[in-house]
Amino acid sequence: MVSPIFSIAIGLGAGFLIPLLAQVKPREREGSVLAAGLFYVTIAALIAIPAGWVLPLVAGSDPVMVFTAGSRPPLSINLQLGVSEALILVLANLAGLLGALSMQKTLWGRGGTGYVLYLMMMLGVNDIDVLAVALSVGITAILLVVAWRVFTRPRR
């Protein structure tokens, strides 16, 4: 079973790589194909990581607590993954995948920027679900609203 922190790390890593891949041969659209491929592989990983935890947690394993920065709160942010969080993550990421598939034409038209913003919105939903500190949830909610506003504004 993969640590839940990797879902955040994979999403952030893909968020940095997608714009770089979108710049590869932009006139021939090969870069956009690579960016779209990485986008969907990242969403598959975001679904697979919590899905791997569902059965062990349902079978009676204790919830997983991940502490960042090598210390306990309030000096770090901790993530908690229990049965309810794992199920919500799987369903939310499946909904995100279906939303991305239905918006494929829009995402393709925006290039790397559209893929990154959509991925960051999905990461915001994931973070809100697993964060166990109320202040961190508030900050993540603000970032999620800002990303949504930027993504939904009309193009000029």
Secondary structure as UniProt FT lines:
FT   HELIX           5..22
FT   HELIX           26..28
FT   HELIX           30..58
FT   TURN            59..60
FT   STRAND          64..67
FT   TURN            69..70
FT   TURN            73..74
FT   STRAND          78..81
FT   HELIX           83..102
FT   HELIX           104..110
FT   HELIX           112..130
FT   HELIX           134..152
//
